[in-house]
Amino acid sequence: MLLDDIPLFEPSLLQELDWSDSSVSFSPLISPSNPGEGLVLRPLCTADFNRGKFEHMKKTGDYYVLVVEDTNLGQIVATATLITEHKFIHSCAKRGRVEEVVVSDVCRGKQLGKLLVTTLTLLSKKLNCYKITLECAPNNVGFYQKFGYTASKETYMQCRFSN
C-alpha cells in the first residue's frame, strides 16, 4: 500500500481478528497477514477506486471492502464486502451483510474466497453485529455452510430498476 493511499477502514482491524473463532481450516495455511506468495489482503484504498465513490463509502462508516492485491501483477485479484446496517427493531444493533465475493479466474483454487469470507465473518463479530447474512446461489450453499452459515426461513426477493 502506498503511503498516500487512505484505507476505507483501519487496517489493524484485520490483524486483531481472533482466528481461533473460525471453524474453517486452510491447507496450505493462509491468513490476513499471509494470504499467499505475492498477495496482500488489505482494505480498499483511495488509489483503488474513483475518489468520489470511495469518499462516500468511507464517510458512512458502514462499508468494509477487502481486496487481495497481487503485488507482482499490481492488480486486485479478489474482493469481498461487509456492509453493516443499524436495525431499528433491534435497538439500532448492527447487522452485517456479506456481498460481492469475487475471485479472479487466474486465482481460483488459492483459497482466497475462503480467506475473504472468514475474515469478513470474524470482522462482523468484532464489530458487534448480532448476525451476519449473505445471499448465494443454491450451488454455493455448501461452500458457505463451512463458515457456519445456515439457510434461514426468510426469503429473498428483489425489484430491479432499469436506468
C-alpha positions as CSV (number, residue, x, y, z in Angstrom):
1,M,0.0,0.0,0.0
2,L,1.4,3.4,-1.0
3,L,1.9,5.9,1.8
4,D,-0.6,8.4,0.3
5,D,-3.3,5.7,0.0
6,I,-6.1,6.2,2.5
7,P,-7.7,2.9,3.6
8,L,-11.5,2.6,3.8
9,F,-11.2,1.3,7.4
10,E,-8.4,0.9,9.9
11,P,-6.2,-2.0,8.6
12,S,-5.3,-3.0,12.2
13,L,-8.8,-4.4,12.5
14,L,-7.7,-7.3,10.3
15,Q,-4.7,-8.1,12.5
16,E,-6.8,-8.0,15.6
17,L,-9.2,-10.8,14.4
18,D,-9.3,-13.9,16.6
19,W,-8.8,-16.7,14.2
20,S,-9.5,-19.3,16.9
21,D,-13.2,-18.3,16.4
22,S,-13.1,-19.7,12.8
23,S,-14.4,-23.1,12.0
24,V,-12.7,-23.2,8.7
25,S,-9.2,-24.7,8.1
26,F,-6.8,-23.7,5.4
27,S,-4.4,-26.1,3.7
28,P,-1.9,-24.7,3.0
29,L,-2.2,-22.3,5.9
30,I,-3.1,-18.7,4.8
31,S,-4.2,-15.7,6.9
32,P,-4.9,-12.0,6.5
33,S,-1.2,-11.3,7.2
34,N,0.0,-14.1,4.9
35,P,-2.6,-14.7,2.1
36,G,-0.1,-16.3,-0.3
37,E,3.0,-15.7,-2.4
38,G,3.0,-12.1,-3.7
39,L,-0.5,-11.4,-2.3
40,V,-1.6,-8.7,0.2
41,L,-5.0,-8.7,1.9
42,R,-6.0,-5.1,2.8
43,P,-8.9,-2.6,3.0
44,L,-9.9,-0.8,-0.2
45,C,-7.8,2.3,-0.6
46,T,-8.3,5.7,-2.4
47,A,-6.0,4.7,-5.2
48,D,-8.2,1.6,-6.0
49,F,-11.4,3.5,-6.8
50,N,-12.9,6.6,-8.1
51,R,-12.3,9.2,-5.4
52,G,-15.9,10.4,-5.1
53,K,-17.4,7.0,-4.5
54,F,-14.6,6.0,-2.2
55,E,-15.2,9.1,0.0
56,H,-18.9,8.4,0.2
57,M,-18.3,4.8,1.3
58,K,-15.7,6.0,3.9
59,K,-17.9,8.7,5.3
60,T,-20.8,6.3,6.1
61,G,-18.5,4.1,8.2
62,D,-20.7,1.1,7.2
63,Y,-18.5,-0.4,4.4
64,Y,-15.7,-2.8,4.9
65,V,-14.3,-3.7,1.4
66,L,-11.4,-6.1,1.4
67,V,-9.2,-6.6,-1.6
68,V,-6.4,-9.1,-2.3
69,E,-3.8,-7.5,-4.4
70,D,-1.3,-9.5,-6.4
71,T,1.8,-7.3,-5.8
72,N,3.7,-9.0,-8.7
73,L,0.9,-8.0,-11.2
74,G,-0.1,-4.8,-9.5
75,Q,-3.7,-5.9,-9.7
76,I,-6.6,-6.7,-7.4
77,V,-7.4,-10.4,-7.8
78,A,-10.1,-10.8,-5.2
79,T,-12.6,-8.7,-3.3
80,A,-15.5,-9.0,-0.8
81,T,-17.6,-6.5,1.0
82,L,-19.1,-6.4,4.5
83,I,-21.9,-3.8,4.9
84,T,-23.2,-3.0,8.4
85,E,-26.6,-1.6,9.0
86,H,-28.3,-0.5,12.2
87,K,-31.7,-2.2,12.7
88,F,-34.3,-0.1,14.4
89,I,-36.3,-3.1,15.6
90,H,-33.2,-4.4,17.3
91,S,-32.5,-1.1,19.3
92,C,-30.2,0.0,16.4
93,A,-28.0,-3.0,16.8
94,K,-25.8,-3.8,13.8
95,R,-26.4,-6.5,11.3
96,G,-23.7,-7.5,8.9
97,R,-24.2,-8.4,5.2
98,V,-21.6,-10.1,3.0
99,E,-21.7,-9.1,-0.6
100,E,-19.7,-9.3,-3.8
101,V,-17.3,-12.1,-3.0
102,V,-15.3,-12.3,-6.3
103,V,-12.1,-14.1,-7.1
104,S,-10.3,-13.6,-10.4
105,D,-10.2,-16.7,-12.6
106,V,-6.4,-16.8,-12.5
107,C,-6.5,-17.0,-8.7
108,R,-9.2,-19.7,-8.3
109,G,-8.1,-22.6,-6.1
110,K,-5.8,-20.4,-3.9
111,Q,-8.4,-20.3,-1.0
112,L,-8.9,-16.5,-1.4
113,G,-12.7,-16.7,-1.3
114,K,-12.4,-18.8,1.9
115,L,-10.0,-16.2,3.3
116,L,-12.2,-13.3,2.4
117,V,-15.4,-14.9,3.9
118,T,-13.6,-16.0,7.0
119,T,-12.1,-12.5,7.5
120,L,-15.5,-10.7,7.0
121,T,-17.3,-13.2,9.3
122,L,-14.8,-12.6,12.1
123,L,-14.8,-8.9,11.4
124,S,-18.6,-8.7,11.8
125,K,-18.3,-10.4,15.2
126,K,-15.6,-7.9,16.2
127,L,-17.8,-5.1,15.1
128,N,-20.5,-6.5,17.5
129,C,-23.0,-7.4,14.7
130,Y,-25.8,-9.5,16.2
131,K,-25.9,-11.5,12.9
132,I,-24.3,-11.7,9.5
133,T,-26.1,-12.7,6.3
134,L,-25.4,-13.3,2.7
135,E,-27.2,-14.3,-0.4
136,C,-25.9,-17.2,-2.5
137,A,-26.9,-19.4,-5.4
138,P,-28.1,-22.9,-4.5
139,N,-24.8,-24.4,-5.8
140,N,-22.8,-22.3,-3.4
141,V,-24.7,-23.3,-0.2
142,G,-22.2,-26.0,0.7
143,F,-19.3,-23.5,0.5
144,Y,-20.9,-21.1,2.9
145,Q,-22.0,-23.8,5.4
146,K,-18.3,-24.4,6.1
147,F,-18.2,-21.0,7.8
148,G,-21.3,-21.7,10.0
149,Y,-23.9,-20.1,7.7
150,T,-27.3,-21.8,7.6
151,A,-30.3,-21.3,5.5
152,S,-32.9,-19.0,7.1
153,K,-36.7,-19.0,6.8
154,E,-36.5,-15.6,5.3
155,T,-36.9,-15.5,1.5
156,Y,-35.1,-13.2,-0.8
157,M,-37.0,-11.1,-3.3
158,Q,-35.9,-8.2,-5.4
159,C,-37.2,-5.4,-7.6
160,R,-34.7,-4.2,-10.2
161,F,-35.0,-0.8,-11.8
162,S,-33.7,-0.2,-15.3
163,N,-31.8,3.0,-15.9
